[in-house]
Amino acid sequence: MIPFLRGSGGDYYCVRTLSDDRSVVWTPKDDVLYVICQSIKDFILIITECYKQNAYFLDEDRYLECNYDLEEKIIVNFNPNYYYQNGLESKE
C-alpha cells in the first residue's frame, strides 16, 4: 500500500497496489483497514462531492471541518458495499 494522505490523528489514506486490488483504504491507528472505494478515481469523485455538498467546510477560525454523517452518505453513494466490506452495520 502507498500512503498518500495523512490525517491529524496519525491516520492515513492509502491506495492498494495489488494487481487485482487498487482500492483506497483508510488506516486509523487501531490497525483496522476501512475500504473507502475501489479506485483512486472514485476517491477523487468522493472528495469532490464532499466539497460540493459542504461535508468538508471551513469553520469560523478557518480550520477544515467535516460533517461525518454526510461524508459517510456520500461514500456509500459511490461505494454501496461500504458497510459490508468493513463489517459495519448500516445506519439506515
HTML snippet that shows the backbone in 3Dmol.js (N, CA, C, O; Angstrom):
<script src="https://3Dmol.org/build/3Dmol-min.js"></script>
<div id="view" style="width:600px;height:400px;position:relative"></div>
<script>
const pdb = `
ATOM      1  N   MET A   1       0.843  -1.178   0.000  1.00  0.00           N
ATOM      2  CA  MET A   1       0.000   0.000   0.000  1.00  0.00           C
ATOM      3  C   MET A   1       0.889   1.242   0.000  1.00  0.00           C
ATOM      4  O   MET A   1       1.983   1.259   0.564  1.00  0.00           O
ATOM      5  N   ILE A   2       0.377   2.262  -0.648  1.00  0.00           N
ATOM      6  CA  ILE A   2       1.082   3.536  -0.702  1.00  0.00           C
ATOM      7  C   ILE A   2       0.237   4.590   0.025  1.00  0.00           C
ATOM      8  O   ILE A   2      -0.863   4.912  -0.427  1.00  0.00           O
ATOM      9  N   PRO A   3       0.738   5.130   1.147  1.00  0.00           N
ATOM     10  CA  PRO A   3       0.007   6.204   1.815  1.00  0.00           C
ATOM     11  C   PRO A   3       0.119   7.481   0.995  1.00  0.00           C
ATOM     12  O   PRO A   3       1.185   7.798   0.468  1.00  0.00           O
ATOM     13  N   PHE A   4      -0.999   8.219   0.889  1.00  0.00           N
ATOM     14  CA  PHE A   4      -0.950   9.457   0.114  1.00  0.00           C
ATOM     15  C   PHE A   4      -1.612  10.638   0.817  1.00  0.00           C
ATOM     16  O   PHE A   4      -1.457  11.774   0.370  1.00  0.00           O
ATOM     17  N   LEU A   5      -2.335  10.405   1.892  1.00  0.00           N
ATOM     18  CA  LEU A   5      -2.894  11.488   2.701  1.00  0.00           C
ATOM     19  C   LEU A   5      -2.760  11.109   4.163  1.00  0.00           C
ATOM     20  O   LEU A   5      -2.960   9.954   4.537  1.00  0.00           O
ATOM     21  N   ARG A   6      -2.420  12.090   4.987  1.00  0.00           N
ATOM     22  CA  ARG A   6      -2.300  11.854   6.425  1.00  0.00           C
ATOM     23  C   ARG A   6      -3.295  12.742   7.151  1.00  0.00           C
ATOM     24  O   ARG A   6      -3.413  13.933   6.862  1.00  0.00           O
ATOM     25  N   GLY A   7      -4.010  12.147   8.097  1.00  0.00           N
ATOM     26  CA  GLY A   7      -4.933  12.907   8.927  1.00  0.00           C
ATOM     27  C   GLY A   7      -4.234  13.456  10.152  1.00  0.00           C
ATOM     28  O   GLY A   7      -3.088  13.103  10.428  1.00  0.00           O
ATOM     29  N   SER A   8      -4.912  14.311  10.885  1.00  0.00           N
ATOM     30  CA  SER A   8      -4.315  14.954  12.063  1.00  0.00           C
ATOM     31  C   SER A   8      -4.098  13.980  13.218  1.00  0.00           C
ATOM     32  O   SER A   8      -3.303  14.251  14.118  1.00  0.00           O
ATOM     33  N   GLY A   9      -4.799  12.853  13.196  1.00  0.00           N
ATOM     34  CA  GLY A   9      -4.663  11.878  14.268  1.00  0.00           C
ATOM     35  C   GLY A   9      -3.653  10.783  13.976  1.00  0.00           C
ATOM     36  O   GLY A   9      -3.605   9.784  14.693  1.00  0.00           O
ATOM     37  N   GLY A  10      -2.851  10.951  12.947  1.00  0.00           N
ATOM     38  CA  GLY A  10      -1.864   9.941  12.599  1.00  0.00           C
ATOM     39  C   GLY A  10      -2.422   8.822  11.740  1.00  0.00           C
ATOM     40  O   GLY A  10      -1.774   7.791  11.563  1.00  0.00           O
ATOM     41  N   ASP A  11      -3.620   9.018  11.206  1.00  0.00           N
ATOM     42  CA  ASP A  11      -4.221   8.029  10.318  1.00  0.00           C
ATOM     43  C   ASP A  11      -3.838   8.363   8.878  1.00  0.00           C
ATOM     44  O   ASP A  11      -3.427   9.482   8.574  1.00  0.00           O
ATOM     45  N   TYR A  12      -3.980   7.378   8.005  1.00  0.00           N
ATOM     46  CA  TYR A  12      -3.589   7.547   6.606  1.00  0.00           C
ATOM     47  C   TYR A  12      -4.661   7.036   5.655  1.00  0.00           C
ATOM     48  O   TYR A  12      -5.422   6.124   5.978  1.00  0.00           O
ATOM     49  N   TYR A  13      -4.701   7.638   4.488  1.00  0.00           N
ATOM     50  CA  TYR A  13      -5.406   7.079   3.351  1.00  0.00           C
ATOM     51  C   TYR A  13      -4.332   6.478   2.460  1.00  0.00           C
ATOM     52  O   TYR A  13      -3.319   7.115   2.173  1.00  0.00           O
ATOM     53  N   CYS A  14      -4.562   5.262   2.033  1.00  0.00           N
ATOM     54  CA  CYS A  14      -3.595   4.548   1.207  1.00  0.00           C
ATOM     55  C   CYS A  14      -4.292   3.973  -0.014  1.00  0.00           C
ATOM     56  O   CYS A  14      -5.494   3.707   0.009  1.00  0.00           O
ATOM     57  N   VAL A  15      -3.537   3.787  -1.065  1.00  0.00           N
ATOM     58  CA  VAL A  15      -4.044   3.072  -2.229  1.00  0.00           C
ATOM     59  C   VAL A  15      -3.324   1.721  -2.257  1.00  0.00           C
ATOM     60  O   VAL A  15      -2.103   1.641  -2.123  1.00  0.00           O
ATOM     61  N   ARG A  16      -4.103   0.688  -2.433  1.00  0.00           N
ATOM     62  CA  ARG A  16      -3.527  -0.653  -2.529  1.00  0.00           C
ATOM     63  C   ARG A  16      -2.852  -0.818  -3.879  1.00  0.00           C
ATOM     64  O   ARG A  16      -3.273  -0.222  -4.871  1.00  0.00           O
ATOM     65  N   THR A  17      -1.821  -1.617  -3.911  1.00  0.00           N
ATOM     66  CA  THR A  17      -1.045  -1.779  -5.133  1.00  0.00           C
ATOM     67  C   THR A  17      -1.020  -3.218  -5.635  1.00  0.00           C
ATOM     68  O   THR A  17      -0.129  -3.593  -6.398  1.00  0.00           O
ATOM     69  N   LEU A  18      -1.980  -4.018  -5.216  1.00  0.00           N
ATOM     70  CA  LEU A  18      -2.062  -5.388  -5.708  1.00  0.00           C
ATOM     71  C   LEU A  18      -2.546  -5.382  -7.152  1.00  0.00           C
ATOM     72  O   LEU A  18      -3.261  -4.467  -7.562  1.00  0.00           O
ATOM     73  N   SER A  19      -2.174  -6.371  -7.907  1.00  0.00           N
ATOM     74  CA  SER A  19      -2.576  -6.397  -9.318  1.00  0.00           C
ATOM     75  C   SER A  19      -4.093  -6.445  -9.486  1.00  0.00           C
ATOM     76  O   SER A  19      -4.622  -5.938 -10.476  1.00  0.00           O
ATOM     77  N   ASP A  20      -4.789  -7.044  -8.540  1.00  0.00           N
ATOM     78  CA  ASP A  20      -6.248  -7.151  -8.636  1.00  0.00           C
ATOM     79  C   ASP A  20      -6.988  -6.277  -7.629  1.00  0.00           C
ATOM     80  O   ASP A  20      -8.202  -6.407  -7.473  1.00  0.00           O
ATOM     81  N   ASP A  21      -6.269  -5.389  -6.944  1.00  0.00           N
ATOM     82  CA  ASP A  21      -6.907  -4.543  -5.934  1.00  0.00           C
ATOM     83  C   ASP A  21      -6.210  -3.186  -5.882  1.00  0.00           C
ATOM     84  O   ASP A  21      -5.087  -3.073  -5.391  1.00  0.00           O
ATOM     85  N   ARG A  22      -6.879  -2.173  -6.385  1.00  0.00           N
ATOM     86  CA  ARG A  22      -6.372  -0.794  -6.370  1.00  0.00           C
ATOM     87  C   ARG A  22      -7.276   0.089  -5.515  1.00  0.00           C
ATOM     88  O   ARG A  22      -7.402   1.288  -5.761  1.00  0.00           O
ATOM     89  N   SER A  23      -7.900  -0.516  -4.512  1.00  0.00           N
ATOM     90  CA  SER A  23      -8.841   0.221  -3.677  1.00  0.00           C
ATOM     91  C   SER A  23      -8.128   1.255  -2.810  1.00  0.00           C
ATOM     92  O   SER A  23      -6.924   1.171  -2.568  1.00  0.00           O
ATOM     93  N   VAL A  24      -8.902   2.225  -2.354  1.00  0.00           N
ATOM     94  CA  VAL A  24      -8.411   3.228  -1.414  1.00  0.00           C
ATOM     95  C   VAL A  24      -8.934   2.847  -0.044  1.00  0.00           C
ATOM     96  O   VAL A  24     -10.128   2.606   0.136  1.00  0.00           O
ATOM     97  N   VAL A  25      -8.024   2.794   0.921  1.00  0.00           N
ATOM     98  CA  VAL A  25      -8.383   2.408   2.286  1.00  0.00           C
ATOM     99  C   VAL A  25      -7.963   3.499   3.256  1.00  0.00           C
ATOM    100  O   VAL A  25      -7.021   4.253   3.011  1.00  0.00           O
ATOM    101  N   TRP A  26      -8.686   3.561   4.356  1.00  0.00           N
ATOM    102  CA  TRP A  26      -8.344   4.449   5.455  1.00  0.00           C
ATOM    103  C   TRP A  26      -7.780   3.584   6.562  1.00  0.00           C
ATOM    104  O   TRP A  26      -8.374   2.565   6.916  1.00  0.00           O
ATOM    105  N   THR A  27      -6.642   3.974   7.116  1.00  0.00           N
ATOM    106  CA  THR A  27      -5.976   3.182   8.141  1.00  0.00           C
ATOM    107  C   THR A  27      -5.808   3.996   9.422  1.00  0.00           C
ATOM    108  O   THR A  27      -4.782   4.650   9.615  1.00  0.00           O
ATOM    109  N   PRO A  28      -6.813   3.956  10.296  1.00  0.00           N
ATOM    110  CA  PRO A  28      -6.640   4.643  11.581  1.00  0.00           C
ATOM    111  C   PRO A  28      -5.603   3.912  12.429  1.00  0.00           C
ATOM    112  O   PRO A  28      -5.152   2.825  12.069  1.00  0.00           O
ATOM    113  N   LYS A  29      -5.236   4.500  13.533  1.00  0.00           N
ATOM    114  CA  LYS A  29      -4.172   3.939  14.378  1.00  0.00           C
ATOM    115  C   LYS A  29      -4.511   2.592  15.009  1.00  0.00           C
ATOM    116  O   LYS A  29      -3.613   1.920  15.516  1.00  0.00           O
ATOM    117  N   ASP A  30      -5.773   2.175  14.995  1.00  0.00           N
ATOM    118  CA  ASP A  30      -6.145   0.928  15.664  1.00  0.00           C
ATOM    119  C   ASP A  30      -5.941  -0.309  14.791  1.00  0.00           C
ATOM    120  O   ASP A  30      -6.506  -1.363  15.081  1.00  0.00           O
ATOM    121  N   ASP A  31      -5.143  -0.198  13.729  1.00  0.00           N
ATOM    122  CA  ASP A  31      -4.766  -1.313  12.854  1.00  0.00           C
ATOM    123  C   ASP A  31      -5.937  -1.960  12.123  1.00  0.00           C
ATOM    124  O   ASP A  31      -5.879  -3.139  11.774  1.00  0.00           O
ATOM    125  N   VAL A  32      -6.971  -1.210  11.896  1.00  0.00           N
ATOM    126  CA  VAL A  32      -8.108  -1.671  11.108  1.00  0.00           C
ATOM    127  C   VAL A  32      -8.050  -0.964   9.766  1.00  0.00           C
ATOM    128  O   VAL A  32      -7.689   0.212   9.699  1.00  0.00           O
ATOM    129  N   LEU A  33      -8.399  -1.664   8.700  1.00  0.00           N
ATOM    130  CA  LEU A  33      -8.483  -1.042   7.382  1.00  0.00           C
ATOM    131  C   LEU A  33      -9.942  -0.864   7.016  1.00  0.00           C
ATOM    132  O   LEU A  33     -10.742  -1.787   7.169  1.00  0.00           O
ATOM    133  N   TYR A  34     -10.287   0.303   6.541  1.00  0.00           N
ATOM    134  CA  TYR A  34     -11.631   0.567   6.044  1.00  0.00           C
ATOM    135  C   TYR A  34     -11.534   0.839   4.554  1.00  0.00           C
ATOM    136  O   TYR A  34     -10.858   1.778   4.133  1.00  0.00           O
ATOM    137  N   VAL A  35     -12.202   0.028   3.763  1.00  0.00           N
ATOM    138  CA  VAL A  35     -12.221   0.234   2.322  1.00  0.00           C
ATOM    139  C   VAL A  35     -13.161   1.393   2.038  1.00  0.00           C
ATOM    140  O   VAL A  35     -14.352   1.326   2.343  1.00  0.00           O
ATOM    141  N   ILE A  36     -12.622   2.455   1.455  1.00  0.00           N
ATOM    142  CA  ILE A  36     -13.432   3.619   1.130  1.00  0.00           C
ATOM    143  C   ILE A  36     -14.071   3.437  -0.247  1.00  0.00           C
ATOM    144  O   ILE A  36     -15.270   3.656  -0.414  1.00  0.00           O
ATOM    145  N   CYS A  37     -13.272   3.040  -1.217  1.00  0.00           N
ATOM    146  CA  CYS A  37     -13.783   2.864  -2.579  1.00  0.00           C
ATOM    147  C   CYS A  37     -12.818   1.977  -3.362  1.00  0.00           C
ATOM    148  O   CYS A  37     -11.751   1.614  -2.866  1.00  0.00           O
ATOM    149  N   GLN A  38     -13.198   1.640  -4.568  1.00  0.00           N
ATOM    150  CA  GLN A  38     -12.445   0.671  -5.358  1.00  0.00           C
ATOM    151  C   GLN A  38     -11.315   1.254  -6.187  1.00  0.00           C
ATOM    152  O   GLN A  38     -10.504   0.505  -6.732  1.00  0.00           O
ATOM    153  N   SER A  39     -11.245   2.585  -6.297  1.00  0.00           N
ATOM    154  CA  SER A  39     -10.192   3.172  -7.141  1.00  0.00           C
ATOM    155  C   SER A  39      -9.882   4.592  -6.702  1.00  0.00           C
ATOM    156  O   SER A  39     -10.687   5.243  -6.035  1.00  0.00           O
ATOM    157  N   ILE A  40      -8.721   5.054  -7.079  1.00  0.00           N
ATOM    158  CA  ILE A  40      -8.337   6.431  -6.779  1.00  0.00           C
ATOM    159  C   ILE A  40      -9.255   7.410  -7.509  1.00  0.00           C
ATOM    160  O   ILE A  40      -9.530   8.501  -7.008  1.00  0.00           O
ATOM    161  N   LYS A  41      -9.722   7.022  -8.683  1.00  0.00           N
ATOM    162  CA  LYS A  41     -10.657   7.872  -9.427  1.00  0.00           C
ATOM    163  C   LYS A  41     -11.933   8.086  -8.614  1.00  0.00           C
ATOM    164  O   LYS A  41     -12.399   9.218  -8.485  1.00  0.00           O
ATOM    165  N   ASP A  42     -12.504   7.008  -8.062  1.00  0.00           N
ATOM    166  CA  ASP A  42     -13.697   7.143  -7.220  1.00  0.00           C
ATOM    167  C   ASP A  42     -13.404   7.972  -5.971  1.00  0.00           C
ATOM    168  O   ASP A  42     -14.261   8.726  -5.511  1.00  0.00           O
ATOM    169  N   PHE A  43     -12.215   7.836  -5.432  1.00  0.00           N
ATOM    170  CA  PHE A  43     -11.852   8.610  -4.250  1.00  0.00           C
ATOM    171  C   PHE A  43     -11.877  10.107  -4.565  1.00  0.00           C
ATOM    172  O   PHE A  43     -12.396  10.899  -3.778  1.00  0.00           O
ATOM    173  N   ILE A  44     -11.326  10.489  -5.696  1.00  0.00           N
ATOM    174  CA  ILE A  44     -11.336  11.903  -6.104  1.00  0.00           C
ATOM    175  C   ILE A  44     -12.775  12.379  -6.299  1.00  0.00           C
ATOM    176  O   ILE A  44     -13.110  13.502  -5.924  1.00  0.00           O
ATOM    177  N   LEU A  45     -13.619  11.540  -6.877  1.00  0.00           N
ATOM    178  CA  LEU A  45     -15.027  11.902  -7.053  1.00  0.00           C
ATOM    179  C   LEU A  45     -15.728  12.079  -5.700  1.00  0.00           C
ATOM    180  O   LEU A  45     -16.544  12.986  -5.539  1.00  0.00           O
ATOM    181  N   ILE A  46     -15.415  11.226  -4.741  1.00  0.00           N
ATOM    182  CA  ILE A  46     -15.993  11.336  -3.396  1.00  0.00           C
ATOM    183  C   ILE A  46     -15.558  12.645  -2.739  1.00  0.00           C
ATOM    184  O   ILE A  46     -16.386  13.367  -2.183  1.00  0.00           O
ATOM    185  N   ILE A  47     -14.273  12.948  -2.801  1.00  0.00           N
ATOM    186  CA  ILE A  47     -13.760  14.179  -2.203  1.00  0.00           C
ATOM    187  C   ILE A  47     -14.424  15.399  -2.842  1.00  0.00           C
ATOM    188  O   ILE A  47     -14.834  16.331  -2.150  1.00  0.00           O
ATOM    189  N   THR A  48     -14.521  15.379  -4.163  1.00  0.00           N
ATOM    190  CA  THR A  48     -15.156  16.489  -4.881  1.00  0.00           C
ATOM    191  C   THR A  48     -16.599  16.664  -4.438  1.00  0.00           C
ATOM    192  O   THR A  48     -17.046  17.785  -4.193  1.00  0.00           O
ATOM    193  N   GLU A  49     -17.330  15.559  -4.333  1.00  0.00           N
ATOM    194  CA  GLU A  49     -18.737  15.629  -3.915  1.00  0.00           C
ATOM    195  C   GLU A  49     -18.863  16.101  -2.468  1.00  0.00           C
ATOM    196  O   GLU A  49     -19.801  16.825  -2.136  1.00  0.00           O
ATOM    197  N   CYS A  50     -17.931  15.701  -1.609  1.00  0.00           N
ATOM    198  CA  CYS A  50     -17.957  16.171  -0.219  1.00  0.00           C
ATOM    199  C   CYS A  50     -17.812  17.686  -0.144  1.00  0.00           C
ATOM    200  O   CYS A  50     -18.461  18.330   0.681  1.00  0.00           O
ATOM    201  N   TYR A  51     -16.973  18.255  -0.990  1.00  0.00           N
ATOM    202  CA  TYR A  51     -16.851  19.719  -1.015  1.00  0.00           C
ATOM    203  C   TYR A  51     -18.090  20.355  -1.626  1.00  0.00           C
ATOM    204  O   TYR A  51     -18.546  21.391  -1.142  1.00  0.00           O
ATOM    205  N   LYS A  52     -18.638  19.767  -2.665  1.00  0.00           N
ATOM    206  CA  LYS A  52     -19.839  20.326  -3.297  1.00  0.00           C
ATOM    207  C   LYS A  52     -21.013  20.363  -2.328  1.00  0.00           C
ATOM    208  O   LYS A  52     -21.782  21.324  -2.323  1.00  0.00           O
ATOM    209  N   GLN A  53     -21.157  19.314  -1.500  1.00  0.00           N
ATOM    210  CA  GLN A  53     -22.289  19.234  -0.576  1.00  0.00           C
ATOM    211  C   GLN A  53     -21.965  19.793   0.815  1.00  0.00           C
ATOM    212  O   GLN A  53     -22.764  19.663   1.743  1.00  0.00           O
ATOM    213  N   ASN A  54     -20.815  20.401   0.951  1.00  0.00           N
ATOM    214  CA  ASN A  54     -20.370  21.006   2.214  1.00  0.00           C
ATOM    215  C   ASN A  54     -20.197  20.010   3.353  1.00  0.00           C
ATOM    216  O   ASN A  54     -20.395  20.358   4.517  1.00  0.00           O
ATOM    217  N   ALA A  55     -19.830  18.780   3.029  1.00  0.00           N
ATOM    218  CA  ALA A  55     -19.433  17.839   4.071  1.00  0.00           C
ATOM    219  C   ALA A  55     -18.083  18.275   4.636  1.00  0.00           C
ATOM    220  O   ALA A  55     -17.794  18.050   5.811  1.00  0.00           O
ATOM    221  N   TYR A  56     -17.262  18.897   3.797  1.00  0.00           N
ATOM    222  CA  TYR A  56     -15.999  19.498   4.211  1.00  0.00           C
ATOM    223  C   TYR A  56     -16.170  21.003   4.104  1.00  0.00           C
ATOM    224  O   TYR A  56     -16.615  21.517   3.078  1.00  0.00           O
ATOM    225  N   PHE A  57     -15.812  21.706   5.172  1.00  0.00           N
ATOM    226  CA  PHE A  57     -16.022  23.147   5.191  1.00  0.00           C
ATOM    227  C   PHE A  57     -15.045  23.795   6.170  1.00  0.00           C
ATOM    228  O   PHE A  57     -14.470  23.118   7.023  1.00  0.00           O
ATOM    229  N   LEU A  58     -14.863  25.090   6.044  1.00  0.00           N
ATOM    230  CA  LEU A  58     -14.021  25.841   6.965  1.00  0.00           C
ATOM    231  C   LEU A  58     -14.881  26.411   8.083  1.00  0.00           C
ATOM    232  O   LEU A  58     -15.931  27.004   7.832  1.00  0.00           O
ATOM    233  N   ASP A  59     -14.429  26.227   9.317  1.00  0.00           N
ATOM    234  CA  ASP A  59     -15.160  26.804  10.447  1.00  0.00           C
ATOM    235  C   ASP A  59     -14.830  28.295  10.574  1.00  0.00           C
ATOM    236  O   ASP A  59     -14.106  28.852   9.750  1.00  0.00           O
ATOM    237  N   GLU A  60     -15.368  28.927  11.612  1.00  0.00           N
ATOM    238  CA  GLU A  60     -15.182  30.378  11.768  1.00  0.00           C
ATOM    239  C   GLU A  60     -13.721  30.768  11.980  1.00  0.00           C
ATOM    240  O   GLU A  60     -13.348  31.915  11.731  1.00  0.00           O
ATOM    241  N   ASP A  61     -12.891  29.832  12.434  1.00  0.00           N
ATOM    242  CA  ASP A  61     -11.458  30.086  12.604  1.00  0.00           C
ATOM    243  C   ASP A  61     -10.632  29.640  11.397  1.00  0.00           C
ATOM    244  O   ASP A  61      -9.402  29.644  11.435  1.00  0.00           O
ATOM    245  N   ARG A  62     -11.329  29.257  10.332  1.00  0.00           N
ATOM    246  CA  ARG A  62     -10.725  28.834   9.066  1.00  0.00           C
ATOM    247  C   ARG A  62     -10.020  27.479   9.153  1.00  0.00           C
ATOM    248  O   ARG A  62      -9.082  27.213   8.401  1.00  0.00           O
ATOM    249  N   TYR A  63     -10.478  26.622  10.076  1.00  0.00           N
ATOM    250  CA  TYR A  63      -9.979  25.256  10.155  1.00  0.00           C
ATOM    251  C   TYR A  63     -10.908  24.352   9.361  1.00  0.00           C
ATOM    252  O   TYR A  63     -12.125  24.539   9.372  1.00  0.00           O
ATOM    253  N   LEU A  64     -10.340  23.382   8.681  1.00  0.00           N
ATOM    254  CA  LEU A  64     -11.142  22.452   7.899  1.00  0.00           C
ATOM    255  C   LEU A  64     -11.902  21.520   8.843  1.00  0.00           C
ATOM    256  O   LEU A  64     -11.302  20.883   9.708  1.00  0.00           O
ATOM    257  N   GLU A  65     -13.202  21.446   8.677  1.00  0.00           N
ATOM    258  CA  GLU A  65     -14.077  20.605   9.484  1.00  0.00           C
ATOM    259  C   GLU A  65     -14.796  19.612   8.582  1.00  0.00           C
ATOM    260  O   GLU A  65     -14.766  19.730   7.357  1.00  0.00           O
ATOM    261  N   CYS A  66     -15.439  18.639   9.201  1.00  0.00           N
ATOM    262  CA  CYS A  66     -16.137  17.602   8.446  1.00  0.00           C
ATOM    263  C   CYS A  66     -17.469  17.279   9.102  1.00  0.00           C
ATOM    264  O   CYS A  66     -17.559  17.140  10.322  1.00  0.00           O
ATOM    265  N   ASN A  67     -18.497  17.163   8.281  1.00  0.00           N
ATOM    266  CA  ASN A  67     -19.774  16.616   8.703  1.00  0.00           C
ATOM    267  C   ASN A  67     -19.678  15.119   8.395  1.00  0.00           C
ATOM    268  O   ASN A  67     -19.921  14.699   7.264  1.00  0.00           O
ATOM    269  N   TYR A  68     -19.327  14.324   9.395  1.00  0.00           N
ATOM    270  CA  TYR A  68     -19.024  12.907   9.179  1.00  0.00           C
ATOM    271  C   TYR A  68     -20.223  12.103   8.689  1.00  0.00           C
ATOM    272  O   TYR A  68     -20.066  11.176   7.895  1.00  0.00           O
ATOM    273  N   ASP A  69     -21.410  12.452   9.153  1.00  0.00           N
ATOM    274  CA  ASP A  69     -22.608  11.738   8.688  1.00  0.00           C
ATOM    275  C   ASP A  69     -22.829  11.960   7.196  1.00  0.00           C
ATOM    276  O   ASP A  69     -23.119  11.016   6.460  1.00  0.00           O
ATOM    277  N   LEU A  70     -22.693  13.196   6.756  1.00  0.00           N
ATOM    278  CA  LEU A  70     -22.855  13.498   5.333  1.00  0.00           C
ATOM    279  C   LEU A  70     -21.733  12.870   4.521  1.00  0.00           C
ATOM    280  O   LEU A  70     -21.970  12.347   3.433  1.00  0.00           O
ATOM    281  N   GLU A  71     -20.521  12.917   5.040  1.00  0.00           N
ATOM    282  CA  GLU A  71     -19.390  12.289   4.354  1.00  0.00           C
ATOM    283  C   GLU A  71     -19.665  10.795   4.131  1.00  0.00           C
ATOM    284  O   GLU A  71     -19.432  10.268   3.043  1.00  0.00           O
ATOM    285  N   GLU A  72     -20.155  10.133   5.164  1.00  0.00           N
ATOM    286  CA  GLU A  72     -20.442   8.701   5.059  1.00  0.00           C
ATOM    287  C   GLU A  72     -21.525   8.426   4.023  1.00  0.00           C
ATOM    288  O   GLU A  72     -21.418   7.463   3.264  1.00  0.00           O
ATOM    289  N   LYS A  73     -22.564   9.253   3.977  1.00  0.00           N
ATOM    290  CA  LYS A  73     -23.615   9.082   2.967  1.00  0.00           C
ATOM    291  C   LYS A  73     -23.051   9.215   1.558  1.00  0.00           C
ATOM    292  O   LYS A  73     -23.431   8.468   0.656  1.00  0.00           O
ATOM    293  N   ILE A  74     -22.155  10.157   1.379  1.00  0.00           N
ATOM    294  CA  ILE A  74     -21.536  10.344   0.065  1.00  0.00           C
ATOM    295  C   ILE A  74     -20.669   9.141  -0.291  1.00  0.00           C
ATOM    296  O   ILE A  74     -20.705   8.667  -1.427  1.00  0.00           O
ATOM    297  N   ILE A  75     -19.899   8.649   0.656  1.00  0.00           N
ATOM    298  CA  ILE A  75     -19.070   7.456   0.409  1.00  0.00           C
ATOM    299  C   ILE A  75     -19.953   6.285   0.001  1.00  0.00           C
ATOM    300  O   ILE A  75     -19.647   5.585  -0.964  1.00  0.00           O
ATOM    301  N   VAL A  76     -21.040   6.068   0.723  1.00  0.00           N
ATOM    302  CA  VAL A  76     -21.946   4.948   0.428  1.00  0.00           C
ATOM    303  C   VAL A  76     -22.584   5.103  -0.952  1.00  0.00           C
ATOM    304  O   VAL A  76     -22.849   4.111  -1.630  1.00  0.00           O
ATOM    305  N   ASN A  77     -22.827   6.333  -1.362  1.00  0.00           N
ATOM    306  CA  ASN A  77     -23.376   6.577  -2.692  1.00  0.00           C
ATOM    307  C   ASN A  77     -22.417   6.075  -3.780  1.00  0.00           C
ATOM    308  O   ASN A  77     -22.854   5.519  -4.787  1.00  0.00           O
ATOM    309  N   PHE A  78     -21.123   6.273  -3.572  1.00  0.00           N
ATOM    310  CA  PHE A  78     -20.125   5.816  -4.537  1.00  0.00           C
ATOM    311  C   PHE A  78     -19.730   4.361  -4.319  1.00  0.00           C
ATOM    312  O   PHE A  78     -19.315   3.686  -5.261  1.00  0.00           O
ATOM    313  N   ASN A  79     -19.852   3.873  -3.097  1.00  0.00           N
ATOM    314  CA  ASN A  79     -19.472   2.503  -2.766  1.00  0.00           C
ATOM    315  C   ASN A  79     -20.595   1.862  -1.948  1.00  0.00           C
ATOM    316  O   ASN A  79     -20.531   1.840  -0.718  1.00  0.00           O
ATOM    317  N   PRO A  80     -21.629   1.338  -2.627  1.00  0.00           N
ATOM    318  CA  PRO A  80     -22.768   0.744  -1.920  1.00  0.00           C
ATOM    319  C   PRO A  80     -22.391  -0.424  -1.006  1.00  0.00           C
ATOM    320  O   PRO A  80     -23.164  -0.779  -0.116  1.00  0.00           O
ATOM    321  N   ASN A  81     -21.226  -1.020  -1.209  1.00  0.00           N
ATOM    322  CA  ASN A  81     -20.778  -2.139  -0.376  1.00  0.00           C
ATOM    323  C   ASN A  81     -19.958  -1.694   0.828  1.00  0.00           C
ATOM    324  O   ASN A  81     -19.366  -2.532   1.507  1.00  0.00           O
ATOM    325  N   TYR A  82     -19.911  -0.408   1.103  1.00  0.00           N
ATOM    326  CA  TYR A  82     -19.064   0.142   2.166  1.00  0.00           C
ATOM    327  C   TYR A  82     -19.282  -0.555   3.511  1.00  0.00           C
ATOM    328  O   TYR A  82     -18.319  -0.977   4.152  1.00  0.00           O
ATOM    329  N   TYR A  83     -20.529  -0.675   3.936  1.00  0.00           N
ATOM    330  CA  TYR A  83     -20.802  -1.284   5.250  1.00  0.00           C
ATOM    331  C   TYR A  83     -20.399  -2.760   5.260  1.00  0.00           C
ATOM    332  O   TYR A  83     -19.762  -3.227   6.204  1.00  0.00           O
ATOM    333  N   TYR A  84     -20.770  -3.482   4.218  1.00  0.00           N
ATOM    334  CA  TYR A  84     -20.445  -4.906   4.134  1.00  0.00           C
ATOM    335  C   TYR A  84     -18.937  -5.129   4.109  1.00  0.00           C
ATOM    336  O   TYR A  84     -18.425  -5.973   4.845  1.00  0.00           O
ATOM    337  N   GLN A  85     -18.218  -4.381   3.267  1.00  0.00           N
ATOM    338  CA  GLN A  85     -16.772  -4.550   3.131  1.00  0.00           C
ATOM    339  C   GLN A  85     -16.025  -4.305   4.437  1.00  0.00           C
ATOM    340  O   GLN A  85     -14.955  -4.870   4.661  1.00  0.00           O
ATOM    341  N   ASN A  86     -16.586  -3.468   5.291  1.00  0.00           N
ATOM    342  CA  ASN A  86     -15.889  -3.069   6.502  1.00  0.00           C
ATOM    343  C   ASN A  86     -16.479  -3.679   7.763  1.00  0.00           C
ATOM    344  O   ASN A  86     -16.085  -3.314   8.871  1.00  0.00           O
ATOM    345  N   GLY A  87     -17.416  -4.602   7.607  1.00  0.00           N
ATOM    346  CA  GLY A  87     -18.013  -5.254   8.764  1.00  0.00           C
ATOM    347  C   GLY A  87     -18.796  -4.298   9.646  1.00  0.00           C
ATOM    348  O   GLY A  87     -18.854  -4.478  10.863  1.00  0.00           O
ATOM    349  N   LEU A  88     -19.399  -3.278   9.038  1.00  0.00           N
ATOM    350  CA  LEU A  88     -20.167  -2.284   9.786  1.00  0.00           C
ATOM    351  C   LEU A  88     -21.655  -2.485   9.560  1.00  0.00           C
ATOM    352  O   LEU A  88     -22.074  -3.046   8.548  1.00  0.00           O
ATOM    353  N   GLU A  89     -22.436  -2.027  10.501  1.00  0.00           N
ATOM    354  CA  GLU A  89     -23.885  -2.056  10.344  1.00  0.00           C
ATOM    355  C   GLU A  89     -24.340  -0.777   9.646  1.00  0.00           C
ATOM    356  O   GLU A  89     -23.845   0.314   9.931  1.00  0.00           O
ATOM    357  N   SER A  90     -25.273  -0.929   8.745  1.00  0.00           N
ATOM    358  CA  SER A  90     -25.815   0.230   8.046  1.00  0.00           C
ATOM    359  C   SER A  90     -26.544   1.117   9.035  1.00  0.00           C
ATOM    360  O   SER A  90     -27.175   0.628   9.972  1.00  0.00           O
ATOM    361  N   LYS A  91     -26.456   2.421   8.825  1.00  0.00           N
ATOM    362  CA  LYS A  91     -27.138   3.379   9.704  1.00  0.00           C
ATOM    363  C   LYS A  91     -28.573   3.614   9.282  1.00  0.00           C
ATOM    364  O   LYS A  91     -29.274   4.421   9.891  1.00  0.00           O
ATOM    365  N   GLU A  92     -29.008   2.939   8.276  1.00  0.00           N
ATOM    366  CA  GLU A  92     -30.391   3.123   7.781  1.00  0.00           C
ATOM    367  C   GLU A  92     -31.325   2.143   8.435  1.00  0.00           C
ATOM    368  O   GLU A  92     -32.522   2.146   8.147  1.00  0.00           O
TER     369      GLU A  92
END
`;
const viewer = $3Dmol.createViewer("view");
viewer.addModel(pdb, "pdb");
viewer.setStyle({}, {cartoon: {color: "spectrum"}});
viewer.zoomTo();
viewer.render();
</script>
